[in-house]
Amino acid sequence: MDILDWIVLGTTLFFIVVYGVWKTKGSKNVDDYVLGGHDAKWWTIGLSVMATQASAITFLSTPGQAFHDGLGFVQFYLGLPLAMIFICMVFIPIYRKLKVFTAYEMLEGRFDLKTRTLTAILFLVQRGLAAGITIFAPSIILSAVLGWDLRTLNIIIGILVIAYTVSGGTKAVSVTQKQQMFIIMVGMFFAFFFILGSLPTGVSFGEALKIAGANNKLQILDFSLDTQNRYTFWSGITGGFFLALAYFGTDQSQVQRYLSGESIRESQLGLIFNGVFKIPMQFFILLVGVMVFVFYQYNPSPLNFNPAATEVVLESEHGEKYKALEAGHLVLEREKRMAQLAFSAALELKEYNTIIKAEQNIQKINQQERANREAARDLISKADDSVETNDKDYVFIHFILKNLPNGLIGLLLAVILSAAMSSTASELNALGTITALDLYKRNKKKIMDEKHYVKAAKGFTLLWGVVAISIACVANLFDNLIQLVNIIGSIFYGNVLGIFLLAFFFKYVKGDSVFIAAIVTQVIVIVGWYFDWMSYLWLNAFGCLLVISLALLLETFDGFLRKPPIKS
């Protein structure tokens, strides 16, 4: 990194932290700290909701996901607009009517204290884990850039986020997220147009798309009914709907964003804004990943994008075998460039048979390249099984560091770190709020003043910041990070969503039935995930429907037992 990159990166992060602390210092009461004084406009809510979901993982993993698997991941979001409409019609009016600070506060009035406590604990478990992962993601980046220890970086990033989140609460999170979203979108647009400008002369955007299509990267919709396939139209429109409904409707990190609106209308407009722009934004990020793939069709790429993994295997007894694979990789890259040029020439001539033959040749070379990369991953595992062989999360980092000009590298790193800070701040803010209000305040016998609970919320936010840093220090890469976060959420979200739907639509169901059904459902869902009964997206629908069914069954059975015997 050049001095210009450090200036861009440092200035951006310094502005976000200092501005967040300065703009929102001095919360007078719980309403001010937790809900930002109820004065947020719809555009602030919309951007805040988007920024909460768009973590560093989004900008780190999503391009890598597209690089390997194409645009199919966008199906994950197909159910989101429908979920936004449902939340606007049902969840928001109820939350605002009851004047709740947290989503789970409503459940006590409808059911009982133990149901409220259970859902709050389920939230704390899954969101606490997710907060650690959102800190860990950018640490990978800076570790690759600086060669610094991951643990040190986790601590530094965690402290930056804690600084303004503890100080200003919800308002600090919302205020800083507007700046962060601006930086994010500017940076991604710059990266996109730089890639297009770096393609060989004569390769237009349209031709780049045709090259991506020839490599099977543009298939968006998959209508197969295979439940083991993670990303299909059906899993997105059903499992994705339930996941989005649970995340935006019951997850305090999101609920807290739109409860800060000055009216029901402002909250609803903020969510509609998210529903309209989320899929296009995600599609654009995936498209950036596809363009990175096209870029590497004409430019050298490493056999494995994780530099640490390459270093480990080269220093091991398997180093010579790995060098042989690298030599084979170079040969394949030359063949790939020739094949792409032949494909481009065929497109210009508009000869159908020649185009088909060129396309088949490209796919044949890609198959050989995949086999070569898989062999490389096997060698890395043999060299050191603790080293992550999956390099999806390193693709975009490698591209940024090796190919972008000075200044733009710093901007793109600022993009990813800004996203990490925005998402982590929302999570810590919500974790502190739930702990302070749903557990501490509700179970504290002595009545305290408002300032005490503001201090408690700040203290718990700080505590969860420390916990998140600790989790980040023991985290490791999964299939890829964005999938890991979604899997953790899917294990819990369906169950929690089912509890809320029972509260809204099944008025005769009592707290005891819901509580027992929720515990049984959670155990079954965890078992189902462990034994891989279905793709994780389907767990959201499965958990939701299961807890509703069990609660209805238990309530019916309980009602039968309570019926007096018929006198003869």
C-alpha positions in Angstrom: 0.0 0.0 0.0 1.1 3.5 -0.9 1.1 6.5 1.4 -1.9 7.8 -0.5 -3.9 4.7 0.3 -3.1 5.1 4.0 -4.2 8.7 3.9 -7.6 7.8 2.3 -8.1 4.8 4.6 -7.1 6.6 7.8 -9.1 9.8 7.0 -12.2 7.9 6.2 -12.2 5.8 9.4 -11.2 8.8 11.6 -14.1 10.9 10.2 -16.6 8.1 10.9 -15.6 7.5 14.5 -15.1 11.2 15.5 -18.3 12.3 13.7 -20.3 9.6 15.3 -19.1 10.5 18.8 -19.4 14.3 18.3 -22.8 14.2 16.7 -24.6 12.1 19.3 -22.9 12.7 22.6 -25.1 12.9 25.7 -28.2 10.6 25.7 -30.7 11.9 28.3 -32.9 8.8 28.7 -33.6 5.3 27.4 -35.7 6.5 24.6 -32.9 8.8 23.4 -30.2 6.1 23.6 -32.2 3.1 22.4 -34.5 4.7 19.8 -32.6 7.9 19.0 -35.4 10.1 20.2 -37.9 8.8 17.6 -36.9 11.5 15.0 -35.4 9.5 12.2 -36.6 10.2 8.6 -37.4 7.4 6.1 -34.1 7.8 4.1 -32.0 7.5 7.3 -34.0 4.4 8.3 -33.6 2.9 4.8 -29.9 3.5 4.6 -29.4 2.3 8.2 -31.3 -0.9 7.5 -29.3 -1.6 4.4 -26.0 -0.7 6.1 -26.8 -3.0 9.0 -27.2 -6.0 6.7 -24.4 -5.0 4.3 -21.4 -6.0 6.5 -17.8 -6.4 5.4 -18.8 -10.0 4.8 -21.1 -8.7 2.0 -18.3 -6.9 0.2 -15.6 -9.5 1.0 -17.5 -12.8 0.3 -20.1 -11.9 -2.3 -17.7 -11.0 -5.1 -15.8 -14.2 -4.3 -19.1 -16.1 -4.4 -19.9 -14.7 -7.8 -16.3 -15.4 -9.0 -16.8 -19.1 -8.3 -20.5 -19.7 -8.7 -21.9 -16.8 -10.8 -25.0 -14.7 -10.2 -27.2 -17.5 -8.7 -26.7 -16.2 -5.1 -29.0 -13.3 -5.9 -31.9 -15.8 -5.6 -31.2 -15.7 -1.9 -32.9 -12.3 -1.8 -36.0 -13.0 -3.9 -38.3 -13.3 -0.9 -37.1 -10.0 0.6 -39.5 -7.5 -1.0 -42.5 -9.7 0.0 -41.2 -9.8 3.6 -40.8 -6.0 3.6 -44.5 -5.5 2.6 -45.6 -8.0 5.3 -43.6 -6.3 8.0 -44.9 -2.9 7.0 -48.5 -4.2 7.2 -48.2 -6.3 10.4 -45.1 -5.8 12.5 -44.5 -2.1 12.4 -48.1 -1.0 13.4 -48.2 -3.4 16.3 -44.7 -2.4 17.6 -45.6 1.3 17.4 -49.0 0.8 18.9 -47.5 -1.0 21.9 -44.7 1.6 22.2 -42.1 -1.1 22.8 -38.3 -0.6 23.0 -37.5 -4.1 21.9 -39.2 -6.7 19.7 -39.3 -9.2 22.5 -40.9 -6.9 25.0 -44.2 -7.4 23.1 -44.0 -11.2 23.8 -44.3 -10.8 27.5 -47.6 -8.9 27.2 -48.9 -11.5 24.8 -47.5 -14.7 26.4 -45.4 -14.5 29.6 -42.0 -13.5 30.9 -40.3 -16.8 30.2 -41.2 -16.6 26.5 -39.8 -13.1 26.3 -36.6 -14.2 28.0 -36.2 -17.3 25.8 -36.5 -15.3 22.5 -34.1 -12.7 23.9 -31.6 -15.4 24.8 -31.9 -17.0 21.3 -31.2 -13.6 19.8 -28.2 -13.0 22.0 -26.7 -16.3 21.1 -27.0 -16.0 17.3 -26.3 -12.3 17.0 -23.4 -12.5 19.5 -21.8 -15.1 17.2 -22.5 -13.0 14.1 -21.0 -9.9 15.7 -17.7 -11.7 16.2 -17.7 -12.9 12.6 -18.4 -9.3 11.2 -15.3 -8.2 13.1 -13.2 -11.1 11.9 -14.0 -10.5 8.2 -12.1 -7.2 7.8 -9.3 -8.5 10.0 -8.6 -11.0 7.2 -8.2 -8.1 4.8 -5.8 -6.1 6.9 -3.9 -9.2 7.8 -3.3 -9.9 4.1 -2.3 -6.2 3.6 -0.1 -5.6 6.6 0.9 -9.1 7.6 -0.3 -8.2 11.1 -1.6 -10.8 13.6 -5.3 -11.4 13.2 -5.9 -11.2 17.0 -4.4 -7.7 17.1 -6.5 -6.5 14.2 -9.7 -7.9 15.8 -9.0 -5.8 18.9 -8.3 -2.6 16.9 -11.4 -2.9 14.8 -13.6 -3.8 17.8 -12.3 -0.8 19.7 -13.1 1.6 16.8 -16.7 0.4 16.6 -17.2 0.3 20.4 -16.0 4.0 20.7 -19.0 5.6 19.0 -21.6 2.8 19.6 -21.3 3.0 23.4 -21.1 6.8 23.3 -24.1 7.6 21.1 -26.3 4.5 21.0 -28.9 4.1 18.2 -28.5 7.7 16.9 -24.7 7.3 16.5 -25.3 4.1 14.6 -27.8 5.6 12.2 -25.9 8.9 11.7 -22.6 7.1 10.8 -24.3 4.6 8.6 -25.4 7.3 6.1 -21.8 8.2 5.6 -20.7 4.6 5.5 -23.2 3.7 2.8 -22.1 6.7 0.6 -18.4 5.5 0.9 -19.5 1.9 0.1 -21.4 2.7 -3.1 -18.8 5.2 -4.4 -16.0 2.6 -3.8 -17.8 -0.2 -5.5 -18.7 1.9 -8.6 -15.1 2.9 -8.9 -14.0 -0.7 -8.7 -16.5 -1.8 -11.3 -15.5 0.9 -13.9 -11.8 0.2 -13.3 -12.3 -3.5 -14.1 -14.1 -2.6 -17.4 -11.3 -0.2 -18.3 -8.7 -2.9 -17.6 -10.1 -5.5 -20.0 -8.3 -5.9 -23.4 -9.0 -3.4 -26.1 -12.1 -4.2 -27.9 -13.7 -6.2 -25.1 -16.8 -4.1 -24.2 -19.1 -4.6 -21.3 -21.5 -6.5 -23.6 -18.8 -8.8 -24.7 -17.6 -9.3 -21.1 -21.1 -10.5 -20.3 -21.0 -13.0 -23.2 -17.6 -14.3 -21.9 -19.1 -14.6 -18.4 -22.1 -16.4 -19.9 -19.8 -18.8 -21.8 -18.3 -19.7 -18.4 -21.7 -20.3 -16.8 -21.5 -17.3 -14.6 -24.8 -15.6 -15.6 -27.3 -18.2 -14.7 -29.6 -16.3 -12.3 -32.6 -18.5 -11.8 -32.6 -22.2 -11.0 -36.1 -23.8 -10.9 -35.0 -27.2 -9.6 -36.8 -28.7 -6.7 -33.7 -30.1 -5.0 -33.8 -29.1 -1.4 -30.1 -29.8 -1.0 -29.4 -27.1 -3.6 -28.8 -23.9 -1.5 -29.7 -21.3 -4.1 -32.8 -21.9 -6.2 -35.8 -19.8 -7.1 -37.9 -21.8 -4.7 -35.5 -21.7 -1.8 -35.2 -17.9 -2.3 -38.9 -17.2 -2.6 -39.8 -19.4 0.4 -36.8 -19.9 2.7 -35.5 -16.5 1.7 -38.9 -15.0 2.6 -39.0 -16.6 6.0 -35.4 -15.6 6.7 -36.0 -12.0 5.7 -39.3 -11.9 7.6 -37.5 -13.2 10.7 -34.4 -11.0 10.3 -36.1 -7.7 9.6 -39.2 -8.4 11.6 -37.8 -9.9 14.8 -34.1 -9.3 15.0 -33.5 -6.3 17.3 -30.5 -5.1 15.2 -33.0 -4.3 12.5 -36.1 -3.6 14.5 -34.2 -0.9 16.5 -33.4 0.8 13.2 -37.0 1.4 12.1 -38.5 1.9 15.6 -36.4 5.1 15.7 -38.6 6.6 13.0 -40.7 9.6 13.9 -43.9 8.0 12.7 -45.3 4.7 11.4 -45.2 6.1 7.8 -41.5 7.0 8.1 -40.6 3.5 9.4 -42.7 1.9 6.6 -41.1 4.0 3.9 -37.6 3.2 5.2 -38.3 -0.6 4.9 -39.9 -0.2 1.4 -36.7 1.7 0.4 -34.7 -1.3 1.5 -37.0 -3.7 -0.3 -36.7 -1.8 -3.6 -33.0 -1.2 -3.6 -31.5 -4.2 -1.8 -31.8 -6.7 -4.7 -30.3 -4.3 -7.2 -27.4 -3.5 -4.8 -26.7 -7.1 -4.2 -26.9 -7.9 -7.9 -24.4 -5.1 -8.6 -22.0 -6.5 -6.0 -22.3 -10.0 -7.6 -21.8 -8.4 -11.0 -18.5 -6.9 -9.7 -17.4 -10.4 -8.8 -18.4 -11.7 -12.2 -16.3 -8.9 -13.8 -13.4 -9.9 -11.6 -13.7 -13.4 -13.1 -13.7 -11.9 -16.6 -10.6 -9.8 -15.7 -8.7 -13.0 -14.6 -9.5 -14.6 -17.9 -7.0 -12.2 -19.5 -4.7 -11.6 -16.5 -2.6 -13.9 -14.3 -4.3 -15.3 -11.2 -2.8 -17.4 -8.3 -3.5 -21.1 -8.0 -4.9 -20.3 -4.5 -5.9 -16.8 -3.6 -5.1 -17.2 0.1 -1.4 -16.2 0.4 -1.0 -17.8 3.8 -2.1 -21.2 2.5 0.3 -20.9 -0.5 3.2 -20.0 1.9 2.5 -23.0 4.2 2.4 -25.6 1.4 5.5 -24.3 -0.4 7.5 -24.6 2.9 6.2 -28.1 3.5 7.3 -31.5 2.1 4.6 -31.1 -0.6 6.2 -27.9 -2.0 7.5 -29.5 -5.2 4.2 -31.1 -6.0 2.5 -27.7 -5.5 5.1 -26.0 -7.8 4.2 -28.6 -10.4 0.6 -27.7 -10.1 1.5 -24.0 -10.4 3.4 -24.7 -13.6 0.3 -26.6 -14.9 -1.9 -23.6 -13.8 0.3 -21.2 -15.9 -0.1 -23.5 -19.0 -3.9 -23.5 -18.5 -4.0 -19.8 -18.1 -2.3 -19.3 -21.5 -4.7 -21.8 -23.0 -7.6 -19.9 -21.4 -6.5 -16.5 -22.8 -6.2 -18.0 -26.3 -9.6 -19.6 -25.9 -11.2 -16.4 -24.8 -9.7 -14.5 -27.7 -10.9 -17.2 -30.1 -14.4 -16.8 -28.6 -14.3 -13.0 -29.0 -13.2 -13.4 -32.6 -16.0 -15.9 -33.3 -18.5 -13.4 -31.8 -17.3 -10.7 -34.2 -17.7 -13.1 -37.2 -21.1 -14.2 -35.9 -20.5 -17.8 -36.9 -22.7 -20.0 -34.8 -20.8 -23.3 -35.0 -17.5 -21.5 -34.3 -19.0 -19.8 -31.3 -20.3 -23.1 -29.9 -16.9 -24.8 -30.4 -15.1 -21.9 -28.7 -17.5 -22.0 -25.8 -17.0 -25.8 -25.4 -13.3 -25.3 -25.4 -13.5 -22.7 -22.7 -15.7 -24.9 -20.5 -13.2 -27.8 -21.0 -10.3 -25.6 -19.9 -12.3 -24.4 -16.9 -13.0 -27.9 -15.9 -9.3 -28.7 -16.0 -8.6 -25.5 -14.0 -11.1 -26.5 -11.3 -9.5 -29.9 -11.0 -6.1 -28.3 -10.7 -7.3 -25.9 -8.0 -8.9 -28.8 -6.1 -5.6 -30.7 -6.2 -3.9 -27.6 -4.8 -6.4 -27.5 -1.9 -5.7 -31.1 -1.1 -2.0 -30.5 -0.9 -2.6 -27.5 1.4 -4.7 -29.7 3.7 -2.0 -32.3 3.7 0.7 -29.7 4.5 -1.4 -28.2 7.4 -5.0 -29.1 8.0 -5.5 -26.1 10.2 -5.0 -23.7 7.2 -8.1 -22.6 5.3 -8.0 -24.0 1.8 -11.2 -22.3 0.6 -10.1 -19.1 -1.0 -13.5 -17.5 -1.9 -13.1 -14.7 0.6 -9.7 -13.8 -0.7 -10.5 -13.3 -4.4 -11.7 -9.7 -4.1 -8.9 -8.8 -1.6 -6.3 -10.2 -4.1 -7.8 -8.2 -6.9 -7.8 -5.0 -4.9 -4.2 -5.3 -3.7 -2.6 -6.4 -6.9 -4.5 -4.5 -9.6 -6.1 -1.3 -8.3 -4.2 2.1 -8.6 -2.9 3.9 -5.5 -5.7 5.8 -3.7 -8.4 3.4 -5.0 -6.9 0.6 -2.9 -7.3 2.7 0.2 -10.9 3.6 -0.8 -11.9 0.0 -1.4 -10.4 -1.1 2.0 -12.3 1.8 3.5 -15.4 0.4 1.9 -15.0 -3.0 3.4 -14.0 -1.6 6.9 -16.9 0.9 6.8 -19.3 -1.9 6.1 -17.8 -4.0 8.9 -18.2 -1.1 11.3 -21.8 -0.3 10.3 -23.0 -3.8 10.7 -21.0 -4.5 13.9 -22.3 -1.2 15.5 -25.9 -2.2 14.9 -25.3 -5.6 16.4 -23.6 -4.3 19.5 -26.2 -1.6 19.9 -29.0 -4.3 19.7 -27.1 -6.8 22.0 -26.6 -4.1 24.7 -30.3 -3.0 24.4 -31.7 -6.5 24.8 -29.4 -7.4 27.7 -30.2 -4.1 29.5 -34.0 -4.0 28.9 -35.2 -7.6 28.3 -33.0 -9.3 30.9 -31.4 -6.8 33.4 -34.2 -4.2 33.8 -37.1 -6.7 33.6 -35.6 -9.0 36.3 -34.3 -6.2 38.6 -36.6 -5.9 41.6 -35.4 -2.4 42.6 -36.8 0.5 40.4 -34.0 2.7 39.1 -34.0 6.0 37.2 -33.6 6.5 33.5 -29.9 7.5 33.7 -29.1 4.2 35.5 -30.6 2.1 32.6 -28.8 4.3 30.0 -25.5 3.5 31.8 -26.5 -0.2 32.0 -27.2 -0.2 28.2 -23.8 1.4 27.6 -22.1 -1.1 29.9 -23.7 -4.1 28.3 -22.8 -2.7 24.8 -19.2 -2.5 25.9 -19.4 -6.0 27.4 -20.8 -7.4 24.1 -18.1 -5.6 22.2 -15.5 -7.5 24.3 -17.4 -10.8 23.7 -17.5 -10.1 19.9 -13.8 -9.4 19.8 -13.2 -12.7 21.7 -15.3 -14.6 19.3 -13.5 -13.0 16.4 -10.2 -14.1 17.9 -11.2 -17.8 17.7 -13.2 -17.6 14.4 -12.1 -19.4 11.2 -13.2 -19.3 7.6 -16.2 -21.5 6.7 -17.4 -22.4 3.2 -17.4 -18.7 3.0 -18.2 -16.0 5.6 -21.5 -14.8 4.2 -22.8 -18.3 4.2 -21.7 -18.9 7.8 -23.6 -15.8 9.0 -26.7 -16.9 7.1 -26.5 -20.4 8.4 -26.2 -19.2 12.1 -29.2 -17.0 11.5 -31.2 -19.8 9.9 -30.7 -22.1 12.8 -32.6 -19.7 15.1 -34.7 -17.3 13.0 -37.4 -19.7 11.9 -38.2 -20.7 15.5 -38.3 -17.0 16.7 -40.4 -16.0 13.7 -42.9 -18.7 14.5 -43.3 -17.4 18.0 -44.1 -13.9 16.7 -46.6 -15.2 14.2 -48.3 -17.2 17.0 -48.5 -13.9 18.9 -50.0 -12.0 16.0 -52.5 -14.5 14.5 -53.3 -17.3 17.0 -54.8 -15.4 20.0 -56.0 -18.5 21.8 -52.5 -20.0 22.2 -51.0 -19.5 25.6 -47.5 -19.0 26.8 -46.8 -22.4 28.2 -47.6 -24.1 24.9 -45.4 -21.7 22.9 -42.5 -22.0 25.4 -42.4 -25.8 25.2 -42.9 -25.8 21.4 -40.0 -23.3 21.0 -37.6 -25.4 23.0 -38.5 -28.6 21.2 -38.3 -26.9 17.8 -34.9 -25.4 18.5 -33.5 -28.8 19.4 -35.0 -30.4 16.3 -33.7 -27.6 14.0 -30.2 -27.9 15.4 -30.3 -31.7 14.9 -31.6 -31.2 11.3 -28.8 -28.8 10.5 -26.1 -31.1 12.0 -27.3 -34.0 9.9 -27.9 -31.9 6.9 -31.6 -32.7 6.4 -32.0 -29.8 4.0 -30.3 -26.6 2.7 -30.0 -24.0 5.4 -32.5 -21.6 3.8 -35.2 -24.2 4.2 -34.5 -24.3 7.9 -36.2 -20.9 8.3 -39.5 -22.2 6.9 -39.1 -25.5 8.6 -38.5 -24.0 12.1 -41.3 -21.5 11.7 -43.9 -24.0 10.6 -42.8 -26.6 13.2 -43.0 -24.3 16.2 -46.5 -23.1 15.1 -47.7 -26.7 14.6 -46.3 -27.9 17.9 -47.8 -24.9 19.8 -51.2 -25.5 18.3 -51.0 -29.2 19.0 -50.0 -28.6 22.7 -52.7 -26.0 23.2 -55.3 -28.3 21.7 -54.2 -31.1 23.9 -54.1 -28.9 27.0 -57.6 -27.6 26.3 -58.8 -31.2 26.0 -57.3 -32.1 29.4 -58.8 -29.0 31.0 -62.3 -29.8 29.7 -64.6 -31.0 32.5 -65.8 -34.6 32.1 -69.3 -35.0 30.5 -71.8 -36.0 33.1 -74.0 -39.0 32.2 
